[in-house]
Amino acid sequence: MLTYHSQLNYGGVLQAFALQDVLRHLGVRVKVIDFWMAPKNVKLVGLFVLPFGRAIILLLAGVLSLCGRVMDSVRRIRTWCFIHKRLTLTDYHLDTWKEVEGQDLGLDCIVVGSDQVWGPREDHYFFLEGAPKTIPAISYAASFGEHCIQDKLEPHYRALLDRFSAISVREAKGVQLVASVGHQATHVLDPTQLLSAARWRELLDLPERRKKPVLVCYFMCMFCSDWLLERLPALRAFAKRTGYQVEILVDDPVTRLPRSFADARRQGAHALRYVVGSRGLTMLRGAGPREFMKAFAGATCVISNSFHALQFASIFGLNAR
């Protein structure tokens, strides 16, 4: 498997975990190619890639400005542990195909996907450009994340997709995009949908739905964003009116580090407004993939602007908006 597994995004990690389980159920021996999305795997490990002294200084600066560095680090540790405990990774890692040029990768076939692996990027690693051409390749539930392919890029995309003996995509629009460059694609479910609620509970030891009603909110934003701050009063009013427990997860639990003392003061004041505004609500800022799934498994209903949040809401039979 070649996909976005080594990252912080919950959906990206969990779709890889789900596809691995489905392939194993079909009797396939599976390994996830340990492809890093950036040198030194910085997209996943963050501050931990830095020299110890510098990492501590930045962490302390983050603590003083209340920008969420501690919770960000907790989430990174939990995500790293989930990936290395629950995904079977290759013995090698790479962030360019040149790093394994001429090597025997020990693979009989490469499955590319799911997620937005074919989105706009400067490189074409996930189109297997530069990968050994002797290894057969297919895609499963790949996504472009785009509504069209530029005319000038169509010949290039046509050549890249020649590499795949079978193509499946996650969105109906993807079928049209593949057809526009002279290939055929099948529209399939995201791999998270291939596992039942019971199977998810079994694999990750998740609890049953809680007796107290719970609203889970997962937003693709920073924890201290103005967008979220504007919505906290409505969520607090909902919790008070209905007796629901409101749990909030965000895609990015950290804000940028301050550039000056004055900037740190402004940022700290903004964060305090957020802390005051969120009183009475449960903020799950340091949640890893399992904690994310635990929230959905125990929820009554969901509000989100995330694709995968709505996928999981449907799996667990939740009222979703």
N, C-alpha and C positions, 0 to 999 in steps of 0.2 A: 504494500500500500504506500502511496505517495500522496500526502495531503497536508493541510495546515494543522498538524498535531502539536507542534512545539511553540505554543503561544498562550496568552492569558485568556483569550475569549472562551467563554464557557461552551458555546455551541461548537466552536472549532475543535475543541478537545473531545467533546462528547460524541460528535458525529464520527470521529475516528474510532473511538471505543466501540460504538454500536456496529460499524461496518466490520471491525475485527471479529466481533462475536458472531455476526451473521455468516461470515466466510468460514469460520471454524465450524459452525453448525452444518455447513455444506460439505465438511470433510476436507477443507483446504488448510494446509499449514501456512500460517500467516506471520509475516514480519512487517513492521512499519519502518520504512526507510527513515532514519533519524536525520531528516532534512531540517537544518536550521534556517530560519527566515532572515537572519542577519548574522554577520560574523560574531564569534564568541557567544552565540545564542542569546544576545542581549535582549531580544524581544520577549524572552521568557524570564531570564534571570535578573535583568535590570541592574540594580546597584551591586549585586553580588559578583559581577564581572570585573568591578573596579578593584584596585589595590585596597587592602583592608583599611588603612588610615583615611584615604579619601572617601571611601564608602561610609565610614563612621561620621566624618564631618558632614557629609551631605545628608545623612540620616538625622543627625542632630539639628541641622538647619531646617529640615523638614518638620521635625517635632516642634521647634520653636515657632514656626510660622503656621502650624496647624494645617499643613498641606496634604496630610494623609500618607506620608512615606512609611510609617510603621505598618498600617493596615495593608498598604501595597506590598510590603515585604512579606507579611503573613500570607497574603493570597498567593504570592509567587512561590513560597515554600510549599504550600498545600498543593498548588497546581503541579509543580515539579515532582512532588511525591506521587501524585495521582498518575502522572504520565509514566514514570519509571516503575511504578508498582503494577499498573493495570494494562499497559501497552507492551507488547513484545517488540522491542526495538532491535534494529540491526546492530551488529558489533561495531560498525563504523558510523561516523556522522559526516555530514558535508553541508556546505552552503553554496558550492558550485559543483557541477558535474565533472569539472576538470580534476577535482581532488581524487576521483576514483577512476580516472582514465586508464584503460588497459587492465584494470583489476577484474577478477572474477567476483561478481557481487552475490553469487549463490542464489539467484532468483530465476524462477521459471516463467514468471509473468509479472507485469507491473499493472496495478489497478490505480488509476489517478482519480482522486475525488474522495469524498464529496466537498462541498463548500465552494467559495468563490475562487477556486484555483486558477480559473482562466480569466480572471479579471485583468484590468489594465495594469501591466507591470513593465518595467524596462527590460527585464529578462524574460525568458520563456522556459524556465526550469520545469514547470508543470505541464508544458507541452512536450517534455522530454527532449528538448533541443540540447544536444550535447551528450545525452545518455547513450549507453551502448545500444546500437540498433539491432543487435542480435536477439534482444529480449522482447518477446511479444508484449503488446500493451493494449489495454482497454480503459475506458473511463466509466465511473459510476457516479451518477448524480452531480456531475461537475456543473459549475455555474459561472457565467461570464460577469455577472453583476453590472451589465450594461444593456441598453435597449437597442444598440445598433453597432455594427462593425464599420469603421470608416472605409470608404471606397479604396483609398490608397493601401489599406492593410489587408484587403480581401485576398489578394494572391498569396500573401505571407501566411495568413490563417489557413488557406486551402492546403498549402504545403505542410504546415505543422500538423493538421488533422489527418494527413495521409499516414501518419505514424501509427494511428490507432485502428485496430481491426474491428472494434465495436465501440460505439459511442452512446452513452446515455447521459441525460442532463436533468437538472433538478426543477427547472421552470419550463413551462410551455413556450415561453419566448426563446429559450435556449434552442429548442428544436428548430425554430425559424432562423435563428442566427447560424446554426450549423448548415441548414439547407441553403442559406444565402452564399455559402462558399463551396457548394457542390458536394456536401456530404449528407448522410442520413443519421438521425439521432432518435433515441427512444426517450420518452418522458417518464421518469421514475420517481418514486418516493425518496425523500431524504432518508439516509440510513437510520436516523433516530426513530423514524416511524416504523421501522421493520421489527422493533422490539416492543412487546406488549408492556403495559404497566406492571404486570406481575413479573415479567422478566427483568425489568429495570430494578424493581424492588429486590429481587433475588440477587442480582449481580452486585448491587451497591449496598445491600443490607439497609434499605430505606424503610421508614416507619409507615404505618397506615395513616389515612387522613385524620387530622386532629379533631377532637370533639368541639373545641372552641373554633368559631369561624375565623378564617385567616385570609386576608387579601395580600397576595404577593405582587409587588411592583418591581419589574426589571426594566431599567431604562438605559438606552445607549447614550450615556452622557458621563461627564465627570461628577464626582460626588458633591462638589461645591459649586456647581454651575448655577448661573442665574435662572436657567430654564427649570431646574429642579426646585430651587428655592421658591420660585413663584407658585409651585404646585403643592408645597408642603401644607399650607393652611387648609386647602381643600381635603387633603388626606387626613389631617388631624380632625377636621370637622366630621368626616365620614366615620372615623374610628369612634369618636365620642357619640355620634348619633346612633350607630348600629351595634356597638360593642365588639366589632371586629378587631382582631390584632392585625396591624398593618406592618408588613415586612418589606423593606426596600433594598434592592440590590442595584448596583450600577456597573456599567461596563468598565469604567475607569475610576478606581478608588483614590486617585491621586491628582493633584494639580501641579503645575510647574513650580520649580523652586524659585524663591524670590531673587531678584537681581540686586536689591539694595535693602538697607535697613527700613527705609520708608515703604518700599514695596512689601517687605515682610510684615510691617505693621498693618498696611491696608489689607493684605491677604489674610492675616490673622483675625482682623475685625470682621471680614467677610465670613470666615469660617465660624466665628462665634455666633454670627447671625444664623448660620446654618444649624449649629448645635441647638440654639434656642428654638428655632423654627421646627426642629424635628423632635422635640420632646414629646413623649407619649408614643412615638413610632419606633420600630426596631430597625436599626441600620445594620445590614449584614455586609459590611465593607471588606472584611478579610476572608470572605467565603471562597473556598476552592470549588472544583467541579462537583464533588460529592455533596458539599454543603448547599450548593445551588440546587441540585436534584432533590435533596432532603426538603428544601423549602417548597418545591413544587409538589412533591409526593404528599405533603401534609396540608396543602392549601385547599381553600374552598373556591377561590376565584383569582383571576390574574388580570393585571393591566400591564401592557408592555408595548414598546415600539420595536421589538426584536423578532426576527423571523423564528429563531429557535425557541424562544419563549412560547410563542403561539403553537409551535409543534408539540412541545411538552405539555402545554395546557390541554391539547386535544387528546394526547396519549392518556393522561390521568383523568379525562372527562371533566375538566374544569370550565366554569363559566369564564370566558375570556373577552377582553376588549382591547 
